Each structure stands twice: as C-alpha cells, then as structure tokens.
C-alpha cells in the first residue's frame, strides 16, 4: 500500500485549516504571505501529531476491531463514493478553472464546475485528456508487443514527460506573443498552471507547536485518525482481496500511527494509505514493500537534485493521472450482484455512496458504519425463521424457498431458526413459532400435535431463551403438543440436556439426530391410540411422583428417572415397549403398592387404571 498525503487527508486538512480563525480571516488568497503559509503548515503538523498519537493509542488498546463493524458493501460504497469525491476535487485543475467556489459536498462542487465550465482553458483541458489518452491506450495495448509492454510500464512517466515538454514550449510561445503584442511578458508563466518552484533538499526536523492552538486541533485530529485508519484499511483490504492475501488490522493501525508521528516532526500533514496511488502502483505491477523503499529513494534524490525539472509539470497532468486510476476504485459490479441477491446489503452500499457524496468523507463512512451495525442488530433481534418441508430425498428445507417440492406432514410442524437464541430475540422467535403453528394447522386441516425445532442454525443459546423454551414445552404439553429438537450441537445441546432433558420437561434424549430421524420418532407418538397417549401422560405423572417419594425417603438415586407406564392393559403396555415410546424400568412392587390405587403385578408394572 502506498502511504502519503492522500487526496482525502488533503481535503480534510484544508477544511480544518479553513476553520482556524486567524487563517480563515486571511482567506488564504493567492497573495498570501509567507507567515500565513507557515501558520497553515504548523496547523497541519499539529493535526498529524494528534492523528498519530490517537492511532498509536488505539493500536495499544487493540481497537482495530472497529473495522469489523464495516461490512463489505459499506466498505465498497465508501471507496466508490470517495473516488467520485477525489474526481470532483480535481476538476479545477483538470479544466484549468482559476476561480471556482468551493462547495460543501460532491454535488455542489460539480454544480460550480458546471457553471464555470465556459471559462475552461482549452490548452489545459487538452493536456488533461492527452494524459488520460496516453495512459489508457498504453494500458489497453500493453500485451500486443514486448516493446509496448515495456513502455506501458512507464506510461505515467511518459505522460508527464510529454505534457511537461508541451507546457514549456507553449508557455514560451505565449511569452513571445505577449512581447510581440504588448511588449511585456509579465505573467507568461501562468499561461498553463504548473507545479512551480519546489524547494530543494530534505525537510528539517522541527517539533510542531505543542501549546498554541493544539487543544483546538484535538477533536479534528481524532476524527482524522478514524478516517485515516478506515480509508487506509479500505484501500489495503480492497487490494488484499484482489490479490488473495490477508492483512492484520492492528498492524495497519500501529504503522499508520507511527507514520503520522514521524511526519509531524518533518513538516507533514496527516498521511494515509492512498486509494489512487495504491491503485496506480497496483496497475503497474507493484506487489511488495520494496516499491515503497524505491519510491522513497527516488523522492529523496528528486528533492535533492531534480526539483528544477519539476517546475513545468502541469497540474492538469497530475489530475489526469489520478483520475485515470479512480475507475479501479469503483465497484459497481458488486452493486449489481447485491441488487440481484441481497437488497438489504445493496441499501447499505447505496447509503455509503450517497452519504459520502452528500455529507462528506467522514460523515459518509460513519453513516455506513451506523447502518451496518443497525442491520446487524436487527439480524440478531429478528433471526430468520421458517416452516420446513420434506423433499423427496428425505432432506428438510424451508417452505418459502421450496414451495413446490417440499411436502408437509399434517399434525407435525418442523420449525427452523437461523441465528443465536438470545434475550433480545426470544420473544420474536416464540411469537413466530406460535403464529406459524396456528397458520400451519389451518393450512393442513389438522391441529399440530408435534413441533420439531431445527437447531442446526443455532450456534448459541442464553439463559433467557432456554427458560423460554422450558416454558414453551410446558405450555405445549398442556395443549397436547410435544416439543422435539433436531441437530443441536455443542453448547446448545448441553444447555438443552441440562434444562429440558434432565428435568424431564421433554421425553427426547438424543438431541443430535437430524430432522428426519426426529420426525419419525414424533410420528410414532402422534400415531399412538388414545389409550396409549393417556398411558404416556399418566407415566409422566407417575414418574414425577416416584422421584419426589424417593427424595423424601433419602434414597441416593432419587434424582434418577423411574419410568412406569400406567396403561389400560398389558397389550397396550407391550406395544409401548416395542415402539420404544417409553422406557420401562421396573420399580419396587412394594413401593408401588403403597402409593398406587391400582393393583401391581409381580413384574412391578401396573395392569389396571382407575
């Protein structure tokens, strides 16, 4: 990633400097004095210092996780919007417009450029389009021939050389015209806006002012630090995804903080990972940090020996180079994919782009963050739930997505939940389940007798939700509905076993089975005759009574389950045993005889019912 004084940091620094009272009153006109330049430089250094300190503190506190709250649609939308903001900021240099009012957002800036377009310089506009043309043509035909491919690797440098020579020659021609027409060549160098004098040598070491005006810079510095980190991470992440490698957010945060700290003592304003410069480097084949070292050495050599050659480099050329790289920052292909597959994420992308264009860079990215977090909270608070149906291969799928092929079973509802069950969403899930049960019964023409909850998509369940499930199971039992669970794993399975199985709230013991196996067990219970169902209900009551009795007498096995089926006759009892609907554990005949109104046979099983 290319680190330097990017366009966004320049815009934000300029906005902050413009609001400093002493500098705002001076208007910083073209006739600005050296004192005003030094004052603006001092403010920029202070901003870089505060930005660096804030980022280093964030790195030490391990706050890099903040970037995880920016979804990929939000990140893509912000980068796309930032590309348009960069282009708008370069329109003045692109068309050679000398006096264009500064707008508050992208649309106002473009409006002002449009109103002043009649004053555009044809020469400057030609140089801008020539720069883009050279870069585009060489990029398009770079694979046609070996020589073209070599030249295309230096296409930006070639554009600079050609346009610089044209600028120098046209300026000389303009000077001769002035001398011939009015006999004075004053202002001939301003015919085509160019870089001008670049001080030679390296900047000297100097601490920024630590007292005067520093408190006023702190709020802006913190905001710039957040913006610097987010934009730098956005640039790094974009190209990491493109090239298939991983980046460490904490490392990026710490390194950017150190870069700003070092820059503040050498007269620099805040630096960032440049979106456009990184795009340029990526397009010319840069893949390692060696390119940064080479660029630094070239910059040092250029500042020491070649500053005089930079004098005639036109501003239009620099604008054209940056603008030619911005299309690689936009991500409209992702927007099209989101529109087809996820309208909600598409709304996040549009909000990020619109917020960046309407409100500005910082406000735009914060809007995207807030929207992403809001939708994430909504997803947790309202997890997707679906009634499920059976396919021909025995798999169970959501009826909403398989309406024609998924078949339902009258009297049995399979209910799927996708997401954790927490205190914030339990009431929503419960309401959805009860509403689905009512509608499902009306649709199938038979009241629901068994509900199977598909728990594969539930990674976690908290105390509120598990207590709610316990209450729901008791409520279902009172209405003659049994509650089953399928596909529970890990902590979810352990929680269900501890609260529901061991307390006897549900009869099911294997909660890991897949939906089809659990459905078969539930169907056997649904298909039992009325007398058998009554026996099962009596068995539950009798088991609870025996547990309490053993506890009262101090038996060590008082917490163990003793299941006794109290059936109408022995044939029904044997049917229960064969179907494994009830686990039969012989109990003490004497114990049963003392507390049962029925006669107990020699096997310890009840053979009559009151």
N, C-alpha and C positions, 0 to 999 in steps of 0.2 A: 504494500500500500504506500502511495506517495503522500508524505506528510509535509505540509507547508501552509502558507497563508491562503487558504481557500476562499472562494467567492462568498460563501455563506458567512464565514468569520469576518471577512472584509465588510460585508453588508451590516452585520450586527455591530461590529466595532464602529462603523460610520454612524449608525443610528445612535449608539451610546454617546459618541463624541459630540454629535449634533445637539444632544440634550444637556451638555455641560454648559452652565450659564455663561462663563467667560468666553467660551468658544462659540456658543450659539449667537451671542450678541455681535461677534465679529463677522458672522455669516460665512466665514472662510471663503471669501471671494477670490477670483484669480489673482488679485493684487495682494494676497495675504502676505504678511510679514514673516520673517524667519522666526520671530518669537512665537507666533501662532502655530507654526509647523512644529516647533519644539514642544509647545504645550500639548498639542494633539498627540505627539509621539510619547510624551510622558503618560498621558491617559491610557494610550494603547498598551504601554508596558505594564502599568498597574493592572489593567484588565487581564493581561497574560499571566501576571503573578497570581492574582486571585483565582483565575481559572486553573492554573497548575496546582496550587495548594488544595483547592476543592477536589480536584480529581485524584490527587495523591491520598487525601483523607478518605475519599470514597473507596479507593483501592485497598487501603489498610483496614477499613471496616467491612470489606468484602461486600460492597453494594453493587457489584457488577450484575447481580441477578435482576436488576431493574430492567435490563434489556429483554428479559424473558417475558415481560408484560407487553412487548410489542410483537404482535403476530406478523406472519409473513405478508399477508395482504396490507396491513398497516405500514410495514416497512417499505414494501414496494410502492404503495401510494405516496408515501413521503418522499422517496427518492425521485419518483416521477414528477411530483409537484416541484421539488427542489430544482430539477433540471429546467423546468419552464421558468422558474424564478431567476435562475442564472442567465438564461437566454434574454429575459426581459431587461436584466441589469446591463447587458452588453449591447443593447440596441443603439444606444447613444454613440458608442464607438463604431458600431457596425455601419451606420449610415452617415457618420460624421456630423451629428447634430450637436451644436455647441451649447444651446440653451434649451434644455428640456426640463420642465418641472418634475420634481420627484414625487411620485405617488405613494400612497400608503400600502398598496398591495399590487399584485401582478396585473390585474385588470386595469387599474388606474394608470399604472406605468405604461401599459400597452396603448391605452387611450391617448395619453400625452404624446407618445411616439407617433401614433397615427395622425394626430392633429398637426404635428411638426414635420411630417414626412415630406411636405412640399419644400422644405428647406434643406433636404438631404443633399450631401455633396456627391455628385456623380463619380468623381475620382475615387473618393473613399469607398463608396458602395462597390465600385468595380474591383478595388483591391480586396474587399471582403469576399465577394463572390469568387474572385480568382483564387483566393486561398482555399476556400471550400472546394472549388473545382479541382485544383491540383491534388488535394488530399483524397477526394472521392474517386477520381479517375485512377490514381495510382493504387488505391486500396482495391478497386474493382478488378484491375488487370494485373495484380501483382503475381498471380500464378501462371500467367501466359508465357513468360520467358524468364530465364535466370537473371538477366540484366535488369529487367523491370522489377523483379522481386527484390534485388539488392537495392535499387533506387527507392522502391516503396518503403523500405525500412527506414529511410531518412526523409519521408515525404513532408513532414512538418518543417524540418530544417531547410529543405529545398524551397518550400513555400515562403519561409522567412527570407531566404537569400534573394529570391526573385522579386518579391514585393519590396524589400528594402532597396534594391537597386532601382526599381521603378520610382519609389518615393524620392530618392535622392536626385534622380535625373529630372523628374517632373518639378521638383522644388527649384532646381537650378534654372529650368526653363521658365518657371514662374518669376524668378528673380530677374531674369533678363527681360521679360515682358514688362515688369514694373519699372526697371531702369529706362527702358525704351519709351514707355508711355508717360510716366510722371517724374522720371529722374531720381527716384528714391526707392530703395529696396527694403524699407522698414516693414517688418512682419512677414517677409518672404518665407521664413522657416515654418510659419504656422499654416501654410497652404494645405498641407496634409498633416493632421495630428500624429505625432510620433512620440517615442519614449523621451527623448531629450537627454539632458546631461544626467549620467549615472555616476555618483561619487565612486572613485576607485578605492581599493583597499577594503580590508575587513572591518566590521563594526567593532568599536571598542567596548570593553567591559565597564558597565555602569549600572549600579542598583537603581531601580525605579523609585520615585518618591514614596516613602513609607508613612508619611504623615499628611501632607497636603492633598486633600481630595480623595484619599484612599477609602474612607468609610462610604462615600457615595458610590464607589465602584463595586463594593462587595455584593449587593443584590444582583447587579447585572453580571458580575463575574460568576456567580453560582448558576445563573440561567445559561450563560455562555458555556460553562463547564458541562452542564447536562446536554446542551445542544451539540457541543463539540464531541462528546462521547457517543451520543446517539447517532450523529451523522457519520462519525468515523467508523463506528461499528457497522452502520448500514452499508458503507462503502466496502469495508473489509468482508462482511458477510456475503454481499452480493457476488463478489468475485471469488470468494471461497466456495460458494455453491456452484458457480460456473466451472471452476477448475477441479472440484471434487476434493477439497481438503478442509480440515477443521481449524477453527481459531478459538483461542481462550479469551473470554470476555474480560476476566480480571487482568490478564497481561496487557491487553489493549488499553485498558483504563489506566494502569500504572505508567505505561510507556508514554501515553499521550500527556499525562500529568507532568512527567519529567521533561518532556519536550517543551511544554509551555513554561516551566520553571526556568530552564536554561535559556529559552528565547527571551524571557523578560529582562534578563541582565545584559542582553546584547541589542536592545532597541527594537524587539519584535512585538507585534500584537499577536493575539491568540492564534495558534495553529491547529490544524485538524487534518484528518485523512481526507485529501481532496477527492471529491467524486469525479470531476472532469479529468484531473491529472492522472488519477489511477486508471481511468478509462483509457486515456491516451497511452499510458505505459502498458496496459494490458493488450491494446490493439497492436502495438509494435513488438510484442513478444516477450515483455519483461515478466519473469516468473520468480525471481529471488530478490533478497535484500541487497545483493551485490550492486544492483542497479541504483539503489539509494546512495551507496558509497561513491559510485562513479559520478552520479549527479552532483553530489556534494563537492567532489574534487573539481569537477568542471565549473561549478558555480564559483568556487574559490579562485580558480585560475582565471575565469572570466571577469570577476570583480577586481582582480589584481592587474590584469594585462589587457583585457579586451573591452573595457567599458566604452572606449571611444567608438568601437564598431557597433555598439548598440544604439547609438544616438538616433539613427534614421529608421529604426524598426518601427513600422506604423502600428498604431493602436488597432487599426482595422484587422491587421493580420493576426494579432493575438486574440481578438474577438472571434475571428473566423475559425481559428484552431480550436478554441474551446467549444464553440457552437457545433462544429463538426463532430465533436466527441459526445455531445449530450444525447443524441438518439440512442446510444448504447445504454444510457441510464434509464430510459423509459421502459416500462414493462407492460405494454398493452396486451401482449399475448396472455399474461396471467389474468388480466382483467376479463378477457374473453372467456377463458377457462372458468373463472369464478362465476361469471354470468350464467354459464350453462350448468354448473354443478353446485354452486353454493351462493345463493342470493344474499345471504347474511354476510358472508365474507366479502362479497362484491360491494355491499353497502359500506363496509369498513374501508375498502380500497378507495371508493369514491369520496368518502368523508375525509380520508387522509389527503387525497389530491386537492379537493375543494378547500379544506382547512388551510393547507399550505399556501394555496393561491390567494385565498381571501384574507386570511388573518396574518400570514407571515410564517417564517420557517419554524420558530419556536412554538408559537401557538398551534400551528398545524400538526406538529408531531405530538404535542400534548393532547390535542383533540383525538388523534388516532389512538394514543395510549389509553385515554379515558374510555373511548368507545370499545376498544379491545377488552379492557378489564370488565366493563359493564356487561358485555356479551358473555364473557367467561363466567361471571357471577350468575347471569341468567341461565346459562347452560347447567350450572351446578344446582341452582334453585329449581329448575324445571327440566330434569333429565328426560330424554325421550322414553316413552313407554308405548308398548304395542301389544295388541292381542295377536296371538300366533296361531298358525295353522300348519297342518301336516302335509308335506309333499309326498309324491308317490314313492320316493326313495327312503321315507321314514324320517327325514330331517324336518325340523320345525322352523318356519320363517314367519316374519311379520306379515300379517294380512294386508297391511297398507301397501306393501311392495310386491306381494304375490297374490293379488286378489282373485285371479282365475285358477291358479294351480294349487294354492294352499287350501286344504279342506279342514273344516271344523268338526268337533265331536259334540253333539248335543249333551248338555249336562256337565261338560268339562271345559274349563277355561284355562288356557296356557297364557300367562301374562309375563312379558319380558320387560326388563328395566336395563337401561344402558347408562350407567353412571353410579357414583357412590351414593349410598343412602345416609343422609346426614340430617341434622336437626333443621336445616334450612329448607329441605325438600321433602321431608317425610309426609307432611300433610298433603302436599301436592301429589305425591305418588299414591297415597292412600285414597284420596278423592278420585284420582284417575282409575284406580283398581275397582273401587265400588261402582263408579259410573260405568266402567266397561262391563262389570258383572251384570248390571241391570240391563244394559243395552244388548249384551250378548245373549242373555236369557230370552228377551223378547224376540230377538232375531232368530234364534234356534227353535223357539216354541217350547222350550223346556227350561225350568229353573236350573241354575248352576248348582251342582252338588259337590264339585271338587274344583279347587283352584290350584294350579301348578305355577309357581313363580320361577321363571328362568333367571338364575343368579350368575350366569357366566359373565355378564357385562357389569357386575357389581364388584369393584375392586376393594371397597371398604364400607364398613357399616359402623355407625357410632351408637352410643348408649340410647339416645332418644329414638332412633329408628328401630333398634332391637326391642325396646319396650313397646313401641308402637306395633311391631309385628306380633308380639305376645298378646297384646290386647286385641289385635285383629283376629288372631287364631281363636281366641276365646269367643269373640263375637260371632265368628263363622260357625263354631261348634254349637252355639246356642241356636243357630238357624239351620242346623243340619248340614253344614258345608264343611268339608275337610280341606285343610291347607297343606300343600306339599311344596317341596323345594327341589330344584334340579341344578346341577352344575356349580354348586358352591365350593369354593376352594380357599385355602389359606386362612387368613384371619376371619373371613366371613363365615367359613364352615365352623371354625372353632367357636365363634360367638353364637351361632345358631344352635350348635350342640349343647353349649353350656346353659343357655337360657331356655330354649324350647324343648330340646330332646330330654335332657336330664331332669327337667322339672315336669316332664310328662305333658307338656302343652300340646305336642304333636306325637303321633304314633310312629312316624317315619324315623329310621335310624341312619340310613345311608343317604347323606345329602350330596354326595359327589356324583351320583348317577346322572346320566344325560336325560334329556327330556323324555325321550321315547320310553325308556325303562320306567321312569316315574309315572308316566301316563298309564302304562299297563297296570301298575300297582293300583293307581287311583281308580281305574276302570273296574278292577275286581271288587273294590269296595262299593262302587256305585251299583254294580250288578247283583250284590247280595240281596237275598229276600228280606222282607220286612222284619221277620222274626230274628234273622241273623243280625241285622242292623241294631235291633233292640238289644240283642245279646252283647254286641260290641259296646254300646253305650253303658250297659249295666256293668260290663267288665271294667270299664274305666272308673266308674264309681266305686266298685268293689276293690280295685287296686289301691285307690287313694285311701280308702277306709283301712285296708290292711297296713299300709305304710304308717298311718297315724297310730294304729294299735301297737305295732312293733316298736315305734319310737317311745310310746308311753310306757311300755314294759322294759325299756332299756336294752332291747336287742341290738347287737352290734351291726346287724345287717338291716337296720331299719330304713336306711336310705336306698336299699336295693329295691328294684321293681319286682313285685309278685303279681303276675297277671293271671287272673282266674276268669274264665269265660262262664258266665251265668246264662245258660241257654235254655230254650224250651225243652229240648230233648237231646239225647246223646247223638242222634244222627246229624242234627244241625251243628253240634259241637265238633264232631269229626270233620264235617265239611269246612268249618272254620280252620281247623288244624291243617287239613290238606292244602287249603288255599293260602296258608301262612298269613292270613289276615290278622291273627292274634297269636302271640307267643304264649304257650300254655306252660306254666311252671307249677307243678303240684305243690300245694301248701299243706300244712298240718291239718288232718281231718278234725282233730280235737279243737284246734283254734277256730276252724270254720264253723264247727258245730255250736260253739259257744256264742257266736255272733251272727249266725245266718238264720233267717227264718225258714230256710228251706232245708231239705234233707241232703246230706252229703254222703256220696257213695264211698266205697272203700279205696278208690283211687284218688280221693281228695278233690273230686270235681263235682260241681253242683249238677243235679239231674232234674230239677224242677224249678218253677218260677211262681211267685205269688201273683 
